[in-house]
Amino acid sequence: QVENSQAFVWLSQLRHRWDDERKHCFANICDAQFLYSYEYLGNTPRLVITPLTDRQRCYITLTQSLHLTMSGAPAGPAGTGKTETTKDLGRALGIMVYVFNCSEQMDYKSCGSIYKGLAQTGAWGCFDEFNRISVEVLSVVAVQQVKCIQDAIRDKKKRFNFQGEEINLVPSVGIFITMNPGYAGRTELPENLKALFRPCAMVVPDFELICEIMLVAEGFIEARLLARKFITLYQLCKELLSKQDHYDWGLRAIKSVLVVAGSLKRSDPDRPEDQVLMRALRDFNVPKIVTDDLPVFMGLIGDLFPALDVPRKRDPEFERAVKESVLDLKLQAEDNFVLKVVQLEELLAVRHSVFVVGGAGTGKSQVLRSLYRTYQLARRRPVWADLNPKAVTNDELFGIINPATREWKDAGLFSTIMRDLANISHDGPKWIVLDGDIDPMWIESLNTVMDDNKVLTLASNERIPLNPTMRLLFEISHLRTATPATVSRAAGILYINQADLGWNPPVSSWVDGREVQSERANLSILFDKYLPMCLDTLRTRFKKIIPIPEQSMVQMLCHLLECLLTPTNAPPDSPKELYELYFVFAAVWAFGGAMFQDQLVDYRTEFSKWWVTEFKTIKFPSQGTVFDYYIDPESKKFEQWTKLIPKFELDPEIPLQACMVHTMETMRVRFLMDLLMERRRPVMLVGGAGTGKSVLVGDKLSALDGDAYAVKNVPFNYYTTSAMLQAVLEKPLEKKAGRNYGPPGTRRLVYFVDDMNMPEVDAYGTVQPHTLIRQHLDYNHCLFHPSRREIKSNRRVKKTQSRDRHFFTINSRLQRHFCVFALSFPGSEALSSIYSSILGQHLRGSSFPAALQKTVPALVGLALALHQKVSSAFLPTAVKFHYIFNLRDLSNIFQGILFSTPECIKVPQDLMKLYLHESNRVYRDKMLEEKDFQNFDKIQVDTVKRFYDDIDETLAQAQQMNVFCHFASGVGEPKYLPAASWEYLNRILVEALDNYNETNAVMSLVLFEDAMAHSCRINRILESPRGNALLVGVGGSGKQSLTRLAAFISSIEVFQITLKKGYGIPDLKADLANLYIKAGVKNLSTLLLMTDAQVADEKFLVLVNDLLASGEIPDLFPDDEVENVIGSVRNEVKAAGLLDTRETCWRFFIDRVRRNLKV
């Protein structure tokens, strides 16, 4: 009550009055007066005016800023009503308010065109999340645009000059900006902009009052009491429930429950009000609450609404329809699952954007598919469009303005889909399913779509409305990277717990699909007998090489059973023991296949012990582990894998790194890989560097029948993006029908993805290329630019990844599609059998003295012992990061020994000297400090003495002069022999240098002992197949000159890139392509010499890495050039007795490049 018309409480209310003389309506607040604008708004809901603490204060601040011809800037956390208050004030003054969602794609020109329109119509613009625009743009906006309009209003102009154009001005124009300070992806406003806006801090309003008034508006009588209960519940939930990323107990959440309560009240008017509200609170919130919090939440509801237990509002008709459609999809209609589908339908009825959240393999996609199928069966003509927003860039998602031409490239995937759906005339449900990780960069551009404005604003200022029948569905595994602005807008959340489904439904669905009745019965019993026990134990005990979701292991078990239980292995009338035998074999590999040994424990052995003691029905042989046996298809007994190992034949033409000597470990992975590939199941091999993953897969793929299979290598590196991956994936495809692409002819296509863990992880934890692969595995198509192409064909993806210590976690939603096998470093037995067979064959092959063959076991033992000691004594540090010793080093030592000829090794002592020389080259040449040299020499001598007696004399000789080189008998006839003396070596090298200087730019080198030793070392690397060298040393220590000399001795041509201004990746690719032609087509030995100064861009190293790792550099040659290459090597391929298919010719070319091109 106010005594005086000048009292502030009265003046601060927004008051409308009609002025008879001027025939106008005015609105007054404090000392500001506005003309009512008569914009027709219809019967719109108004905001609840809370007392002076909040809304009222905001109204005063905004109207005062207009009165002083400034602009207003409400700021505050998400869900405090910044945008809504601005819109409401506009309604009160009869003015049209346009909401624009700002994104980092907006530049000053697109902002300018919005202001130009506002100034000419006198409408208000509310710029949502204004601080997402980049600082440079904001600064221009302030000076040139906002200030220009404000000055014109102050000068009471009718027309004014805006960015070089004369335009009309309607003085009622207002510009408002809202922002969330301090969220991800936000910038700080520049000072010159702050000066034009009056800030208004928004605080969290009085929920209870808002709640009470809205309940009254929805038709509740006991509104005050119910509002208090409502708010108390949310307050307690906030404090007592666990802190989940997707919980939000703010204003938007309250509002959506009130809407539900209102519709429940109207549909059941006779029910008591407390029951209606309790039902709304319970049924709307239960879907998003995680299992552990449910009892707490139900307890709170029970305490606030005592003795009330209202049943769920059920629709038996709809539930029956859901069950039908679930069965129609060959899934299990379990109550929990049907409930989730019904809850999703309820959420979609009240919210237009719904988040389906849950871990990998919990059944999110199946819930969506089931509801979609229900709509289809009910003839409601649903439409579904899916895309993975993280598989494309933001510009590809929403379109982009070309800054030069100001032309709008509308190839935005999301905007195109949304426009297409908006144009469909019928009223069936239309879904846009966004299945991919959330990050603020893309999802905040959807803010206006997700809140009550329901409109998508693009940087081109186009506004696409969200129809009443359209819904946004987000399918995600967590909301860790979302900002509160997103979470509060996502009021509709369906959370699917791991426990909701468990392993049973997928297994039952799989068993139902088996043809033979007796098999189905047996399998069900076996699953119940083994699975609960295994999964329980695996949760707490044995470690896996990478984390694998439980569902994924169960799925792998089904895949393996599918491969094993063939009519030949298990005919229809088999006894149940036979099923159990195969089941146990599959279970051991499904649960234990990804286990490995770390420093302390070998988890495979542990698992094996546990298995044998736990399950005694199927007896394993007593020695070795359960992993050492396979089932013989004839006798149905366990046999050792060693029986399957083929005999090894050494081919002197093939470089040792590419040789495949099978061991027990490789045999069993190969066996399982063969089975799974036959069934088109993706396989993933994981293991440390140099454990032979790529060789194993390469061996498997080269054994495939070329007529039935096409193979595409996809090497990953740090800079691989979705776009690059997509180009590589598309290469081998041809157009089939419509938008379908597939491999040529009737062949199957296998993609081999190497080094899957290499690509960059972005700031929000996503690996972009992985999202593309996952989209392909989940939906059987990829959304490609420029059009949507569906790759539908029989493909399997096969990958290996090196997992170097700390690198890697792959997204579990991608992981679950793969059958994972861990490859550990081969044990000492395996290694000794590998190298003994290689060395033995070499010494038997030529006319070596028989005495040498007896020394093989001791020499191999020595090599392994020394390798073991070196790799544990010299560990990588920050400075010595290249101290990594793996299988490749061992192979290099033996590669050196394989160079030897009978004239080089006459007695065992010579072999010993050669070995010492090779191990010095491989280990000692890597080392940096004098201290390390001494340590290494000591270790070497000690180890040798352990294996050999009376060896001192040989060691003494080796310490004086022990140099083997390919030009010991003179330049031009390479033979691997020991050099007689330094003088002799000096004579040869000086002669070579003189010859070099006659034909090339003169190098004046003084060849002292170290320089000669280095020339020999470099030459040894250049002579070995696929030998590439990394020379480390201070500048000017002769790295380049000695390399040129060593290359000249082996008659290898040296090529160096010449850096010029703007030399980039395309130039390097062109240079490399020329080298490839030289090495691969013309068969010339070539050396690419790069110095660290020539690496102008980090990405240069990526190309070099591809060249060294697989020889294939993606997109090195254009298509017509590829055809030329294949044409030019075709005759040589035929001459080598191979089939001249495209793949074989290309392979031949690449292999030759790898042999001839040194780096």
N, C-alpha and C positions, 0 to 999 in steps of 0.2 A: 504494500500500500504506500502511495506516494502523496505527500501533502502539496508539493509545489511542481508546476509544469517544467521548472528548470532543473529538477533533481536528476543527477547523473544516471541513476538506475532507469529512469523513464527515457531520458535522451538516448541511452545506449541501445534501446530496442529499435529494430527496423520497423518503421511505421509508414503505412501507405495512406495518402489522402487525396481526395479529388478536388481540384481547384475549378470552381464554377466559371470564374471570369475567363481563365485561359483555356477552359475545356480540356484539361490535361490531368493525368494522374501523376503524382510525385511520390518518391520514396525518400524518407529522411532518416538519417542515423547520425547522432552527435551533431556536428556542424556541417555535415555533408548533405547535399540534396541532389537527387538524380531524377531525370525524366524517365517514366516507365516506358519500355520500348515496344510493348504490345506484340512480342514474338509469340506465335501460337505454339504452346508446348503440350497441349492435351492434358489429360488428368494424370499428372505424374506423382509418384510417391515422393514425399518430402522428408528431409532429414529430421531427426529428433534434435531439438535445440536444447543442449545441455547448458546449465547455468554459466555465469561469467567466466568460470575457470577455463572453458575451452572454446566451444563453437562461437559463443557470443564475442569473445575476445578476438577470435579469428575474423569474424565479420567486421568488427570495428577496424582492425588493422588493414584489411583488404580495401574497405571503402575509403578509409583515410588515404591510402596510397593512391587510389584513383582520384580522390579530391585534390591531392597535391600533384596530379599528373605524373605519378610514378607507377611502378608495377609491383605486384605482390609476389612473395616467394614463400609459401608454406613449406617448412622442412620438418622431418621427423621420421621415426621408424615406420616400418610397413604396417598397414592396417590401422592407422590412426585417423583416416578420413581426409587426407589432404585434397585429393582430387574431388571427392564427393562434396566437400564443403564448398569448393570453388564452383562446382556445377550447381549446387543448391542456391548459392548467392545469385548466380546468373538467373536461375528460375525466378527468384524473388523479384528481380528487376526486369523480368520479361526479356532477357537477352539470350541469344543463341550461344551456347558454349561448345567449342570444338576441342576434343581431347586428342593430342598427338603423342604417340609413343616415340620418344627419341632413341636413336641407336647410333652406334659409332659410324654408321654408313652415311649419316646426314652431313652435308657440307654447307658452307654459308649460303650457297645459291638456293638450295632447297629450303633452307630456313627463310631466306629472303622472299621466296615466292609465297610462302605461307603468310608472312607479315603483310605482303602487298595486298593479298586477298582480305585479310582481317581489317586493314585500314580502310578499304573501300566499302566494306559492308557494315563496319561498326560492331562486328561480333567479337566475342572474347575467345582467346586461344589459351588452352591450358596445356603446357608442355610437361608431360609426365617423365619422370626420371631424367630431368634436363642435364644432370651432370654425367650422363653416359657419353655425351658428345665430346669430341676431343677438344683440348684447351685452345688450340690454334683457332678453331672454328668459333668457339665461344667468344673469343676476344674480338673478332671481326663483327660478330652478331651484335655485340654490345655497342661498339662505336658507330658502325655504319647504319645499323637498322633500328634497334630499339630506341636509341637516343634521337635519331632522326624523326621518328614518329612522335616521341614525347615532346620534342621542341615544336613540331608543327601544331600539336594540340595547345601548348602554352601560348603560341602566337595567334591562336584562334583562326588558323588559315582554313580556307575551303579547299584549295588545291595545294599540293606541295611536291617537291622533287624527291623521289625515292629511287636511289641507285640509278640516277640518270634518266628517270621517266617522270613526267608530270602525271600525278594521279589524284583522284578525289579523296577527301578525308571525312569520315563520319566520326565525330569526336567521342562517341561512346565506346570506342575500341579499348580493349583491355588485354594486357599480356600477363599471364601468370605462369610461374614455373614451380614444379614440385620436385623434391629430391629426397633420397635416403642418404644421409651423410655416412661415409665410412663403410659402404658395402663393396663387395668385389666388383671390379670393372668400372669404378666411378672415379671422376677427376675432381680436383679442387677448383672452385670457380675463380676466374681472374678478378683482380680488384676493380678494374674499370667496369665490370659487369655488376659487381655487388653494389656499386654506387647507385645504380638505376633501380634496384629492387628493394622494397622494404621486406625484411625477413620476418617470418612469423613462426615461432617454434610451436609445433603441435605436440601435445602430450597425449598419453593414452586417456581416452575420455571415461566418464563415469558409466561403466558397463551396466550397472544395475538399473539406472534410470532409462537408458536406451532400451534395455531388455523389457522393462516394465511397459513402456509406451508401445513398443512393437507388439507385445502380447495383447495389449488392449486393442491395437489396430487389427490384430488377427482374430479378435473376437473372444478373448478370454476375459472372465469376470474377476477371478481372484488373482489379478495380474501381479500385485505387489508381493504377495507371499511366494508365488511361483518364481518370480524374477529373483528373489533372494536365494531360493534353493538352487536355481539354475547357476547363478554366478558363484555360489559357494562351491558347487560341484566342480566348475572349471578351475576355480582357485586351487582347490585341493588336488585336482588332477595334475596341475602344473607342478605342485610341490611334491606329491607322493609318487607319481608314476616315474618310470625310468626315463632318461633323457634320450628319446629317439629323434633321428634327424627329421622324420616326417610328422612329428606331433606339432600341432599349432593350436593354442587355446585362446586365440585372439578374437578381434572384432568380427572378421569375416567368417570364422568358424561358428561364432555365436549366431550370426545373421542367418547362415544357411540352416542351422537347426530350427530356428524360429519359423522359417518358411515351411519346413517339414511339419512342425507342430501345427501350424495353421491349416495345412492341407489335411492332416489327420483329424483335426477338430471338425472341419467341415464335412469330412466323409463319414464321421461317426458322432453326430451332435449330441447323442444322449449319454455318452460315456463321461464319467467324472473328469474334471480338467487335470487333476494331478496325474491320473492314469495316462491321459493323452500325452502330457509333457514327458512323463517318465519314459513312455514308449519311444517318443521321438529321440530323447537323449540317448537311450540305450541302443536303439536300432541304427542310429546314424553314426555313432562313435565306435561301436563294437568292430565293424570291419577294419578299422585302421589300428586297432590295439594289438600289440604283440602278445604272444602266449603268456609270458611271465607276468604281464601287467593285468591280465583279464580278471583274476580273482580280486585284486585290489579295486579295480574299477567297479566290478559288480558289487563289492562290499560297500563302496561309497554310495552307489545308487540305492542300495538297500537301507543305508543309514538315513539318507535324506528323504526317501519315500518309504517309510516303514510299512511292513505288512502288505505291500502291493506287489503282486506278481502278475503282470499283464502278459498274456501270450503275445508272440510276434504277430503282426498283421500279416496273415498268410493268404496266398492266392493259389489254391490247390490246382486250378486249371493250368496256370502258368508253370507251376512246379512240374506238373506232369509233362508239359511240352518240353521243358528243359531236359527231363530224364530221357525223353524220346530222342532228342537231338544228340545228347551225350552218347547214347547207345548207337545212334546212327553214325557217329564219328569213330565207332569202335573203341570207345573209352569206357571207364568204369563209372557208373552213376552212383558214387558213394554220397552219403548225406552231406558230408563236409563240403564236397566239391559242388554239389547242387546248390548248397547254401551260398557259396562264394558267387556262383553265377547269378543267383537271385539278388544278392547284395549289390552286385555290379549293376544290375538292371535298376535297383532302387536308387543307387547313386546317380545313374545317368538321368533318372527322372527329375532330380532336383539340381544337379550341377552340369554345366556344359563342358567342364574340363575335369577329367578324372585321372588320378594317378594309380596305376596298378603296380604295387611295390612288392618285391620278394626276391630271394636268392635264386641262383641258377638251378634250373630243373625243378622248381616248386610248382610248375603248372600255370604260370601267368598266361602264356600264349593260349593254352588249352581252354582257360576260362573265357578268354575273348572269343576264341573260335566257337565254343559251345553256344555262347549267347548269340553270336552272329548266325549260327546254324538254326537256332530257335526262331530267330526273326525270319529266316528263309522259309522254314517249314510253315510258319504262320502267314506266309505270303505277304510279308511287309516290305519286300523289295529293298533290303538293306544294301548300302554301298560301302566298300572298304578300300581305303588307300593307305599303304604303309610306307614309311621311309625311315632311314637311320640318319638323323640330323648330323651325327658326328662323322659320317663317311664322306661328307662334302664340306666345303668351306662355307662361311657365313654368306658370302656374296652369291654362291651357287644356291643357297637356301632361299634368300629373299630377293635376289636380283641386285643389279649394281648400276650406278650411274657412271658413264664414261666421262672422266673429268674434262677431257679435251673438247669433246663434241657436245657435252651436256645431253647425250642421247641415253635413254633409259634402256638397259638391256634386260628385258624381263624374261630371263630364263630361270627365275627363282623357282626351285622345285616346290617349296612349300606354298608360295603364293599362287603358282599355277594350279596345284592340287586344290587349294582352297577355292580359287575362282571357278574351277571346273565343277566342284561339288555345289557351289552356290548357284550355278546355272541349271542344275538338275531340277526339273519342275515338280516331280512327284514328292509325296510327303513321307517316304520311308526314311529310316534312320541313316545318317551319313557319318561315317567315322573316319577321322584322320588318326592313324595309329603312329605315334612317334616312338620308335623303339630304339633307344640308344642312351648313352650316358648324358646326364644333365650337366651343362655348364652355363654360367651366367651369360656368356657371350651370345648364345642363340636363344636361350629360353626367355631372357628378359625382353627380347624383341617381341615376344608374344604376350607381354604383360597386359596390354589393352584387350587382347583376345580373351585372356583368361579371367579378367575381372568383369565388372558389370557393363563395361562399355561395349564389349563383344564386337570389336572391330579391329582389323589388321591394318596398321598404317605403315606404308612402305616409304622408302627414302624418296620415291618419285612423287610423294604426296597423294598417291592413290589410296583409297580406303576401301577395303573389302570387308563387307559385313559377315558376321557368323549367323547363318539362318537358325531359326528355332529348331530345325531338325538336325543340325550339325553338332557333332561332339568331338572334342579333342581327347584322345586317350594316350597317356604316356605309359610306356612299359619299361620299367627301370628296376635296377637291383638295389639302389640306395639313393638317398637325397643328400649325401655328404657334401657335395659341391654346390648345392643350391643356396641362394641367399634367402634370408627371411622373407623378402618381397615375393619370392616364388612360392615358398612353403605356405604363406598365408593365403595366397590366391588359390592354392591347390586344396580347397576345402574338401573335395571329394577324394578320399584316399581309401583304396582297398589294399590292405596289407595281407600278403599270403605267407603264413609261417611255414617253416620247414616241416613242422609236425602236422600241419593240416592234411597232408597227403601221405607222406612217408613213402617207403619203397614199394608198398603193396600194389597200388593201382597200375603203375606202368608194367610191373611184372605180370599181373593178371591179364592185362591187355595183350602182352606178348604171348603168354601161354595160350590164351584163347585163339590166337592166330595159328597155332600149330595144327597140322592136319589130323594126326593120329590120336584117337581117343586115349589109348593106354599111355601114350607118351605124355599127354596133358596131365593125366592123373599122377603119374610118377613125378613129373617135374614139380607140380604143386607141392607134393610132400617134401621133395628135396629142398625147394626154396625155403619152406618153413623150417626145415631142420637146420640148414646151414646159415642162412642170411642173418637172422637176428643176432646170433652169436658173433659172427664175423664183424658185422658193423659195429657192435658194441665195443669189441676189443680194439678195432682199428681207430675208434675215436680217440682212445687214450694212449695206445702204445706205438706201434711201428711208424717210423717217419717215411714220408714219401719224398721223391726228388723235387716235385712241385706240388702245391696243394691241389687235391683233386676232389671235387664235390662228390658226396656219397652217391647221388643219383647217377653220376657218370660211371662209377664203378659197377653199379647194378646193370646199367645199360651195356657196359662192355661185356659183362658176364653173359647177357642175352645174345650179344653179337657173336661171342665165341661159341656159345652153344649152337647157334644157328649154323655156324661153319662146321661144327663137329658132328652134330646129329643129322647126318645125311642118310638117305636110304641105304647107301652101301655100308656105312659105318654101323648104323643101328637100324636094321630092318624092322618093320612094324611089329613083329611078334617077339621083340627082344625081352630078355629077363630084366627085372628092375635093377639088378647088380650092374648091368652094362650101362644103364643110364647114369647110375651113381658114379661109375668109373669116369665117364666123360665129364659129368658135372663137376667132380672134384678137380679134374685137370683144368677145366675152364675157370673154376673159382680161384684156384691157386694163382693163375696168371692174371685174372681180373683184379684180385685184391693185392697181389704181391708183385705184379709186373712193373710197377713204378717205384719199387723200393730200391734203395742203393746203400752203399757203405759210406759213412762219413769217417772222420779221423778215428773215432773211438769204436763205433759199433757197426757190424755188418747186419743191417736190418733184415736182409733176405734170410740169413742163417737163423736169426732170432724167430722170424715168422715161421720158418720151416719147422723149428723145434716145437713151437707152440701148436702148429697145425697137427703134427704127428701125435702129440700127447692128447690133443683135444678131440680129434675125430679119428676113431680107430676102425671104422667099418671098412674103409679102403686102405689096404696095407701098402706103404711105399717100401722099396728096398732100403736096407739099413744104412748103406754108406751114402755120403753126399747129402744134398738138400732135396726138397721136393721139386726144385726147379731143374734138377739134372736129368729128369726122365720125361719121355713122351710115351704115348700109347701106340704100340705096334698094331697097325690096322688088321693084320692077319691073325696074330696070336691073342690080341686083346690083353697083352701083358705090358708092364712098364719096361722100356728099354732105355739105355743111356743115349743121350744125344750124340755121343762120339761116334755111334754107328753110322750116323747120316753124313759125317764130314767127308766131302769129296777129296780125292788126292790132289795135291798142289803141284802144278807144273810151272816152273819159272820161265817166263818169256823175257829174254834179254832186251827186247825192243821196248817193253813197257817200263816207264819209270816206276821206281819202287813205291812212291807215294800212292800210285794208282793200283798197286797190286792188292788183291784181296785173298788173304789166306784165311780160310774158315776155321773158327774155333768153336767150342761148345756154345759160348755166349752168342756169337753171330749166327750160328746155325739155328738156335731156338727162336731168336727174334725174326730171322728170315722165314722160318717155318710159319710162325703166327702171322707175319706180314703177308705172306702168300695167301693164307686162308682169308684174311680180312679184305685184302684187295680184290679177291675173287668176288666178294659180296659187296663191293663198292663202299667199304667203311673207311672213313678218314683215319689215318694213323699218325701218331706223333712220336718221334724219337727224341729223348732228352738225355744230355750227358755233357761232361766237361769237354774242353777243347782237345781235339786230337784223339778222341776215343773211337773214331771211325764211323760216325753217323753218316756223313755225306758219302763215304766210300761204299758203305753197306747199301744205302738207298740207290746210289749210282749203279752198283752191281745188279741190284734187283731190277731196276728200270731198263738196263741194257739187255737183260735177259727176256724182256717182254717181247711178244710177237709184234713186229712192226706193222703187220697188216691189220691187227685188231686194236692196237693201242697207239695213240699219239702222246708224246711226253713234252711238257713245257717246263723249263727251269725258271724259277722265279727267285733270284737272289735278293735278299733284303739288305738294306744298309741304313745308316742313321737318318739319311735324308729321304728315304722312300716315303711318298705321300700316297693318298688314295688315288689321286689322278694318275700318278706314274704306275701304280699297281694295276689300275684299270686298263691302261694302255697295254701292259704286258699280258694281262689276262685275255684281252680281246684279240691279240695277235693271231693265235691259232684258230680262231673261230670263223665260221662262214654263216651267212644268213640262211635261215631255214624257211620259216613261214611267218609272215607278219613281223612281230617284234622278237621272234625267237631266234636265237643264235645257237650254234652247236659246232662240235668238231667236224672236220671234213668227212664225208662219206658216212659209213656206219661205225667208224672207229670210236673207241672210248678214249677220253682225254684224261691224262693224269697230270696234275700240277704238282711240281716238287718245289716247295717253298724252303729255301735254305736260310739259316740264321734268322729264324723268326723273331728272336728277341732283340734284333738290332735297331728297329726304327725308334725315333724319338718319342718320349712320353710327354704329352703336353702338360700345361700347368694344372689341369684338372684330372690328371691321371689316365687319360685315354691314349691309346696308340691308334692313330688314324687308320693305317692300312688294315689293322685287325678288324675294325668295325665293318669294313667292306667284305672281308672274308666271312664274318659272322652273318651279315645280312644275307649273303649268298647261301650259307648253310641253313639258316633259319627259314628263309622264304623262297629259296630256289630261284631268286632273281636278284639282280643288282639294279639299282636305279642309276642309270648312266646319263651323263650329259652327252649330246644335247637332247636325246629323247630317252624314253625309258625302254631299256632293252631287257628282255628276259633271256638269261642264258639257261636254257633247259636242255640238258643233255646228260648222258651218263658220264659224270665225272667223279673222280675222287681226288681229294686233296691229300697230299702226303707231305709231311714237313719234317724237317729236323730242326732242332735249335741247339745252338751251343748254349750251355748255361754256364757262364763263367762266374763262379762263386756268388757274388751278391746281386747279379744283374736283375733278377727277373721275376715278375709275377705276370702271368697272362690272365686277362679278364676271364673269370670263371664261366661267364656265359658263352665264351668261345671255346674254352677248354673242354666243356662237357660234350662237345661233338666228337672229340677225338678218343681213340684208344691209345693210351700212353704207355710207352715202354721206356724204362731207364736203361741207359747203356753205361756201365761203369768202366773204369780203366781196366783193361784185361789183366787177369792175375798173372803171377810169375810163371805158372805152368803153361798158360796159354801163350805168353810171350816167348818162352823158351822154345815151345813147339813151332811157333811162327818162324822165328829167326833161324832155328836149327835147320828147318826144312829149306829155307831160302839159301843159307850158306852151304849146306850139304850139297844141294843140287848144283851150286856154282862150282864147288871144288870137284865134284864128280864129273861135271860136264866137259871141261877142257882137260888137257893131259897134265894135271897136277900130280905131284908125287903122292903115293898112297898114305904116307905118314901124316900128311896134313889133315886128312879126313878125321883121324882119331882126335885131333885137337878141337874139333868143332864144339862138343858139349862144354868143355872148359872155357872156351873163348866166349860163347854165348852167355854162360853163367857169369863170367867176369863183366861182360858188357852190361848185363842187367843189374848186377850188384853195384857197379860204379854209377849207373844211371840213378838208382835208388838213393845212393849216398849223396850224389851231387844235387838231386832235386830237393832233398831235405836239408842240405847244408846251406845252399844258396837260395834264399827266398827273395821274392820281389819286394822292393821298398820303393819309396817315392822317387829316389834318384835312380835306382837300378830296376826300373819297372819292367825291363825286358828280360829279367832273370826268370823266364818261364821255360821249364824243361818238360816236354811231353813226348808222346810217341813219335812225333815228327822228327825229333832230334835223334832218337834211336835209329829210325829209318835212314837218316842222313849218314850215320856212321857206317851202316851196312852198305848203303849205296856206294860209299867210298871204297869199301873192301871189294865190292863187285867189279870195280874198275880193274882189279889186279889180273895179271896174265901169268902163265907159268914162268916166263923169264923174270918176272918181278919177284915172285915168291918161290924160293927153292927149298927152304927148310922152315920148320915151325917158328924159328927165331924171326925170320923175315915177316911172317904173318903177324907176330907179336908187335914188331916195330910199326907195321902198317896200322894195326889197331890203335897203338898209342898215338900215332900221327893223326888218325881220323878223330879220336876222342878229343885230342887237343884242339883240332880245328872246330869241332862242334861245340864243345863246352868252353874251352879256355878263351877262344876268340871272342866270346860274348862278354868276357869279364872286364871290369874297369880298372881296379886298383891293384897295386903291387901285392897288397895283403891277400887279396883273393887269389892271385896267381900262386902264392906260396901255399895257401890252404889247399888249393886244388891239386898242386903237385904232390903234396903230402898224402892226400886222400888217394890219389891215383897209384902212387907207389905202394901204399899199404894194401890196397885192394888187390893189385897184381900179385903181391907176395902171398896173399892169402890163397890164391888159386894155383900158383906155379911155384915149384921149388927151383933152386939154382938158376935164378933168372937175373941175378945182379949184373952179370956182364952185359946182357942185352940192354938192361935199363941204363947202364953207364954209357953204352954206345948211343942210345937214343937221346941221352941228355946233351951229348956234344953236337951231333948234327943229324936231324931226322926230318928231312923234307922230301915229300913225294910230290912230283908234279908231272903234268902231261907233256912237258917239252924237255924232259931230262935227256932224251936222245936227239935233241935238235928240234928247231921249230918246223912245223909243217907236217910232221908225222906223229900225231898224238898217241903216246903210249904212257901208261901210268907207271912210272919207275922212280926209285929213290935217286936223288941228286948226289953225285959223287962227292963234291966239295963246293965250298962257297966260291972258290976261284972259277971253277968250271961253270957254275951257275951264272957268275958275273959275266963271263965271256959270252954266253948265249944271250943274256938279256941286253948287253951293250950292243951286240950285233943287231938284235931285234929293234932296239931303239934307233940305231942308225937307219935301218930300213924304213922305219916309221917316218923319220924326219925327212926322208927323201920325197915322200909322197904327201905328207900332211903338214899342218902348221908346226913349226919346230918346237919341241919340248927339250929344254936342256936339264936333264935330271942327273943327279949324282946318285949312283946306285950303291948305297951302303947296305949293311946286312939286313936291317929292319925293312928297308924299302924292297929288297929282293924277296924277303919272306912274305911281305904283303902282296907283291905281284903274284907269287905262287898261290897264295890263299884265294885271291880274287879270281885267278884263272881256274882254280879247282871248282869254284862255285859256278863259273860260266860254262865249264865243260859238263857239269852234271845236269841231267834232264830236269827241266822245270827249276833250274837253280836261279834264285834271285837273291841279291845281296842288299843289305842295309849297312852302309858304312858310317860309323859314328866317330867323330874326332873333331879337334879344333880346326878352324878355318886355316887353309894354307898348309895342311899337313900332307898334301899330295893325294887326296882321295880321288880327285878327278883324273889327274895325270896317270896315276898307276892303273886306274881302271881302263883308260884309253890304251895303255901299253898292253895290259893283259888281254883286252879284246882284240887288239891287233895280232897278238900271238895266235889266238884261236881263229883268226880271220873272221871276226864279227864286226859288222858295220855299226858305228856309234851314232845315235841320233839324240840331239838335245833340243828341247823346245825353246823358242826364242820369245821372251816376254816382250810384248809391245803394249802400248796404252790400250786398255779395254780388252785385254786377252782374257777370255772367260771360258766357261764350260764348253760352249759350241766349238771354240777354236781347238781346245784340247781334244774334243771328240774327233774333229777333222784330222788332227795329227795322228791320233791313235788309229783311226780308220786306215790311213795310209800305211802305218806300220803293220797293221793286220794283213793288208793286201800283200805287202812285201814278204812277211813271214809265212802267211798261210797259202797264198796262191803261187808266189814266185819261189817259195821254199828257200829264202835267204835268211841266214842267222843275223838277227838285229838286236841291238842293245839300246834300251831307252834309259838315258842318264838324266836323273832329275836331282837338283839340289834343293835344300829346304827353302832357298830364296825364290825358287821358281814355283813354289806352291802359293800362288797369289790368293787362292780361295781354298778354304778347308775342304770344299766339296771335290777338289781335284783328287784328294786322297781316296775318296769314295770310288772313283772310276778305277784308280790303280788297284784298290782292294778287290773290286769285282774281277779285274783282269787276273790278279794273283789267285783269288779263291776259286773261280769257276771258269775263267777265260771268256765268259760271256758278259758283255756290257750292254745293258738294255738300250734299245734304240740307237745303236752305234751306226748302223747302216739303214738307209731308207729301203723300202721293199724292193724296188727295181735293182738296187745294188746287190741285195741278198741273192736275187735270182742270178745276176752275173757271176757272183762268187761261186754259187752252186754249179753253174754251167762250166766255169773254168776248172773246177777240180774233178768233174764227173769222170773224165777218162782215167785219171789216176786212181780214182776209187775202184773203177772196173778192173784196172790193172792189178790192184791189190787183192782182187778176188772177192770184193764185197758187192752187195746189191746197191744199185745206184738210186736209192730213194732219196727224197729231199733231206730227210732227217740224217741218213747215213752220211751224205755229202757234207752237210753242215757240221756234223760231229767230227768228221775227218779234218775239215778246215780248222775247227777250233782246237782240236788236239795238236795239229801241226803248229798253230800259233803258239800254243803253250810250250811246245818243245823249242821253237826257234826264237821266240821273243823274250829277251831277258830284261829285267828291270833292275 
